[in-house]
Amino acid sequence: MFSRVRPWTAILAGTGWGALTLYLLWLCANASVFVGEYSFLRLMAGPGYLVAEQLKALPADQREARMEVLRARFQYPIRLVTLDEVELPPEALIMLQHQQPAQSSDEDITYFPLDDKTLIQFGPMWGTAEVKDLLQFPVYGITACVAGLPLVLWMWFGLRARRQRSADLQALDVCLGTLARTPNAMLPAMGKEWAPVLQTLQQHAHDINAMSERHREVSQAVSHELRTPLARMRFALTLLGKSDDPSTRIRLQERLQTDVEELEALVRASLAFARMAGAPADLQHEPIPIRDWLHQEFALLDGHQRRLSLDTEPADLQMIGDRALLHLIVRNLLSNAITYARDQVSVSAAHQDDQHLVLHVDDDGPGILAENREKIFEPFVRLAMGGDDPGGFGLGLALAKRASQWHRGELSVARSPLGGARLTLILPLRPQ
């Protein structure tokens, strides 16, 4: 608990407590000489009576000399004054008439009557007692030690917290360097307040490492994909330079054109995948009637000989989403199904619950083995299905997977009722 206290806060609080303690001790020492007015007057009645008894027995011209002797015995001033020299409140004059001590208006001087015209003045009284005399008593030293204990504790805890914070920052600095090299490194033992920070840093290190690994794999895959058309192009150029046959040259030129188009398609697919590495800045959500929208997607598909069927339940099924992102997802799902279907592709959409839409894309092709169902969503992964050589670049389903994640959806694959693969897309009906 104390380790969470800011060091400078603890030091300032301790210093303030110490200053307040010393001030209160000073007040206590000075206030110890103060008593109530009534008690004080009763207290002064005795000394006033004794001094008056000594002075009354002396002639008037000898009283001042006697006062000089007595004055040395008092710690506060004492002298003789006449009644006309002082201003007293009426109640004080009445007390003097009854041979009782009285105080001035400031309550710092006490008067005792000597005769009808002469008064014995005691004071000023306040502040005349020596504080050093009072501090000789052990109780004041004990009080000072007890009162100063919080100051010592606060300063100790403050310095301890500061040393602990410095040690934690040093450990955090070392941990950052370690996580940059090894994301799975053991986290240092630190205070509970640092645990969320350390876990977040480790998660970020894992994410950065995974992103770096993905980029490395994509770079390797792109390099691999580039080698084949480039080798064909180099071979065709060599033959083109050696051949004088017009038909051969035309065939080689067509081969080169095909390879150039393949390279362009690879570059476009790679750029599209790279653009999907980060979440879109903002999604343009709009109401989308599912049935009409899917019919539009069907119309965009060219050059295939597959039977397409669509079923939506209910018929007026609708969701709110980003049309461009959804087009990217569904276009790739349909293209994959058409590529591997033998004759039929079926698309169905329905409510999964009150919050989600489920879309199934089924084909009657060879299907996907269970052990390969996660691999098909990895970039540049192409699986041979039914003995056929894989086509494309292996980016379509990877793009669809990533786009569905940006749309807060889930994309998975299973066995289709038609015998082939079923790609299932679950999307929220409204933006989350």
Secondary structure as GFF3:
##gff-version 3
##sequence-region A 1 432
A	DSSP	three_ten_helix	2	4	.	.	.	ID=ss1
A	DSSP	alpha_helix	7	31	.	.	.	ID=ss2
A	DSSP	alpha_helix	37	56	.	.	.	ID=ss3
A	DSSP	three_ten_helix	60	62	.	.	.	ID=ss4
A	DSSP	alpha_helix	63	71	.	.	.	ID=ss5
A	DSSP	beta_strand	78	82	.	.	.	ID=ss6
A	DSSP	three_ten_helix	83	85	.	.	.	ID=ss7
A	DSSP	alpha_helix	90	97	.	.	.	ID=ss8
A	DSSP	beta_strand	102	103	.	.	.	ID=ss9
A	DSSP	beta_strand	110	113	.	.	.	ID=ss10
A	DSSP	beta_strand	118	122	.	.	.	ID=ss11
A	DSSP	alpha_helix	131	134	.	.	.	ID=ss12
A	DSSP	alpha_helix	138	181	.	.	.	ID=ss13
A	DSSP	three_ten_helix	192	194	.	.	.	ID=ss14
A	DSSP	alpha_helix	195	242	.	.	.	ID=ss15
A	DSSP	alpha_helix	246	275	.	.	.	ID=ss16
A	DSSP	beta_strand	285	289	.	.	.	ID=ss17
A	DSSP	alpha_helix	290	299	.	.	.	ID=ss18
A	DSSP	beta_strand	307	313	.	.	.	ID=ss19
A	DSSP	beta_strand	318	322	.	.	.	ID=ss20
A	DSSP	alpha_helix	323	340	.	.	.	ID=ss21
A	DSSP	beta_strand	344	351	.	.	.	ID=ss22
A	DSSP	beta_strand	356	363	.	.	.	ID=ss23
A	DSSP	three_ten_helix	370	372	.	.	.	ID=ss24
A	DSSP	three_ten_helix	375	377	.	.	.	ID=ss25
A	DSSP	alpha_helix	396	406	.	.	.	ID=ss26
A	DSSP	beta_strand	410	415	.	.	.	ID=ss27
A	DSSP	beta_strand	421	428	.	.	.	ID=ss28
###
